[in-house]
Amino acid sequence: MTDEVPVIDFAPFFEGSEGRRRVGAEVYRAAHETGFMYLRGHGIGEDEVDRAFAMAREFFALPAEMKARCLRTSGNFGYQAVAQEALDPGQPPDLKEDFTLRDAPRWEATDPRWPSEEFRQGALAIYGRCRELAGQVMRAFGVALELPPEFFDERHTGLTQTLRLLHYPPSRQWQAGQLGAGAHTDYGTLTVLFQDMAGGLEVENAAGQWIPAPPIPGTVVVNTGDLLARWSNGVFRSTPHRVQIRPAGAAAGRLSMAFFSDPDPDVLVETIPSCVTSERPVGYPPIRAGQHIEERIRISMQQAAARQG
């Protein structure tokens, strides 16, 4: 793994077979060597991203009692307050709050967890655009892995594709080892991440050192997760990453939008044949996607509750 996250121009992927092969090779290299990449030319306009951040900023600025009306109670949909999750189970809960939208289109407009109709429309718009981009990136991986074009599309129909709007407020005090988001790997296939200009994202390199992944205007961060590492027999990395705390002296918190493209729960994740060689025999047993993801979520929630109790 290098000490810099590579920047890839994704635009040629939309321009024909030669561009698809070239971009496929570039994302393959980045996923293999780093597990993280920045994409330019990804097709989502800066105005779309700005509108989504404005929507998130307005929601997180609401009084606590108004946000509490939107609390996540089921279905991984709704608001979660600060310190309710520990992504690193060995450390105190994360100093962040979020609004999570798993399979966003299935939630009725009358669901009381929607803060407003304007929020619902804005969230569905950016969810749809992120889902389109994740599908294109997965097709690029499919080109590199010699898979049929529909391989990932058939296994990612939206049931566990999730958008999280994340806010890291300035913090005046924290426990030893506490972070905005504790060190973790992502659970599923890949993550599409938009971040504001506050910074704080760090990625672990092969030497176990934390290197910054600062915001780069006009780009989106993409990283590969646990299940793509399993599918690829370890050819693609699922790289630990974390987010630093926003200090009390910061003018504002940090905002990000993470879209987690995870397989449908019943999908059996088993090694892709092109990733098996005599030097790299099968290293992972098959597993149902939902089994893996739900177990990871359960551990993070239980650890946060135990630390608070």
N, C-alpha and C positions, 0 to 999 in steps of 0.2 A: 504494500500500500504506500502510495506517495504521500508527501506532506502537504499536498494541495488537492482540493476537490476539482476535478476537471470541468471545463466549460465546453459544452457541445452545442453546435448549431443544429437544431432539430428540423428546421424548415425543409431541407432537401428530402426528408422522409415523405413529404406530401407531393413531391414533384416527379415521381416515376421510379421504375425498378432499380436503376443505378443508385439513385439517392437513397432508396430504402436499404439497399445492401450496405452502402457506406455508413449510414447512420446506425444500422443494426450492428455493424462491427464496432463502432465507437461506443455505443451504450454497453455492448458486451464487455469491452475492455474496461470501462469504468466500473461496471458492476462486479467484475472479477477482481480488479486491483484495489478498488476503494469502497465499493458498495454505495457510494454517493456520487452525484453529478449535478451540475447546473445545466439547464436547458435554455437556450435562446431560441427565438423563432418557433415557440410552442403553440402559437395560435390564439391564446387568450389575451385580449387587449388590456393594456394598463388601465383604461377607463373602467373595465369590468372589475378588475381587482380593486381599484380605488373605491368603487361603489360598495363592494362587499366589505371592505375594511371599515368604511363609514358606518355601515349597518351594524357591524360587530361592535364598533366603538360606542355607538349610541346605546346598544343593549347593555354592555358592561358598565356604562355610566349610570344605569338605573339604580334607585335605592335598593338595598338588600331585600326588603320585604316584597318589592315588585318582582325581583328576579326569583325569589323563593316560590312564587306562584307557578313558575315554569320548571320546578324541580323534576329531575329524571326519576321516574318511578318504575318504569318498565320499558323494555324494547330498546334500550340504549338510545333513548331520545329525550332531550331536555337539558336543563341546566344542572351543573354541578359546582358547588362552592369551593372556595380555596381550601386546600389541605384535605381533600376527600379521596385522594388517590396517591399511591406511592409506586411510581414506575420502577424504582430501584427498591425491591422488597427489603433490603438490608438497611435502608436509610429512612429518616423521617418523611412525612408526607410532602408532596410537591406544593410549592407556593404559586399555584395557578388556579384559575377558574375556567370553565368552558361551557359551551353549548354544543351538544353532540347530536348529530342527525344521521342515524343509521337508516339506510333505505328511505331517504327523505320523502320521496313522492307518495309513499303509502300512508302517511299520516294525514288524516282529514283536517280540513281547514277549521273545523269546530273543536279540535283537540285543545284543551285549555292550556297546554304547555307552549303553544305558539304565543310569543309575546304580542304579536299584532299581525294583521294581514300583510302589511308592507314588509315586515320581517320575513314572513313565510315566502312571499314572492321573490324577495332578494336571495334568500337562502336556497330556494329551489333553482334559481338561475345559476348561481355559482356552483352548486352541487352538480347540475347537469353539465356544465362546461368542464369541471374537473373530471367527471366520469368519462367524458369524451377523450380528454387528454390522456388519462390513465389507460384507456383502451388502445390509443395509438402507441403509447410507450410499450405496452405489453405486446403489441404486434411487432414492434421493433425487436423485442427480446425473442419473439417467436421466429422471426427471420433468422436471427443469429443461432438459435437452437434447432433449426431445421424442422420446425413444427408446422402443422397445417395452419393456415391463416386464422381459422376459427377456434383454435385450441383454447386460448384464454377467454375469448368472448363467451364461449359456451359454459365456462366455469365461473364467470363473474357476472351474474345477471342483475346484481344490485342488492340481493338479500342481506349481505354483510358489507356492502360498500358504504363507507361512513365519512361524513364531513364533520370536523371538529373546529369550531371557532374558539380560539384560545387567548386568554388574557393573563399576563404576568404582571400583577400590580407592584409598584414600588414597596419594598419591605423594610421596616425599621428594625426588626429583630427576627432572628431565626436560630434554629438549633444547629449544633455541629453536624456537618454532612448534609444539611438540607439544601435543596436546589429548587430552581423554578420547575424543572423537569429532571428527575433523577436519571442516572445512566441506565439505558435500556436499549434493547433492539426492538424493532417493530415486528408485529406478530404475523402479518400476512404476506401478500405478494409484493406490493410496492406502495410507497407513499409519495404523494405530490404535495409539496409544501410551499406556500407563499408566506413570506415574513416581511414585516415592516422594517424600517431602517434602524430600529433600536439595537439589533444585534443580540448576541448571547448564545447562539447555537454553536456547539462544539462537537467534533467527531473524533473518535479514538483511532489513532493510526496503528500500524502493525507492531510498533515498539511499545504500545500501551500509553502513548502520550496523547494529550488532548489538544487538538488543533482547531482554530476557529473556522467556521463556515459563515463568513459575514454576508449580509445582504448585498446582492449585485443587481442594480436596477435592470428591469426588463427580463429577468430570468426567473425560473422556478427551480426549486431543489427537488430532486427525485432520489429516493434511496430504496434499496431492495430489502425485503424482510425475511423472517424466519422460513415461511413456507416456500418462497422462491429459492432460498438456499437449499431446502430439502428437495424440491423438484429438480434443481440443477446439480444435486449431489455435491454441494459445496463449491461448485464452480463460481457461483455468485455469492458474494459476502452478505451477511446480515450484520451490519456494523454497529457497535454501541455508539450512542450519542446522548447528549444531555443539553440542558439549557440553564445558563447561570441565572441567579437571582437578580432582579432589578433592584439596585440600591435605593435607600430612602431619598437620597439626593437627586435621583433621576427626575427629570421634568414630567415624565409620563411612564406608563407601563409599556410592556411589549405586547404586540398583537401578532398572531399568526393564524393561518388557515391550513389545516392538514387534512388531506383526503386520503383515506386508507382504502386501497383497492384490495379487498380480501375475497377469497373464493366463497361460493355458496357453502353453507354448513355441511351438506352431505357429500361434497366433492372429496374423493379419495386422492390425496397427494402422494404420489409415488414417483420414483426416479424416472426422469426423461431418458430414453435410450441413448440419445446422442451424447449424454454426459457420463456414460459409463465406458471405461477403458480397462485394459489389464492393469495399468498403473493406478487407476482410480475406480476400484470396485464399488458396488452399491454400499453407501455408508449410512443410510437412513431407512428404517422400516416405514411402510405406508401408514398414513394417519388421516383421519377425517379432519377437514379444515376446521369445522365448528368445534370439535373436541379440543384442538390445540388452542384456538383463540379464546374460547370461554374459560379455559383453565388459566390462561395468562391474565385475563381480566379479573377473575375471581381472586387470584393471589394478590394483585395490586390493591384491590379494594379491601381485602381482609387485613393486609399489612397496615394500610393507612388507618383503619378502624382500631387496630391493636395499639398502634403508636399513640393515638389520641386518647384511648381509654386508660 
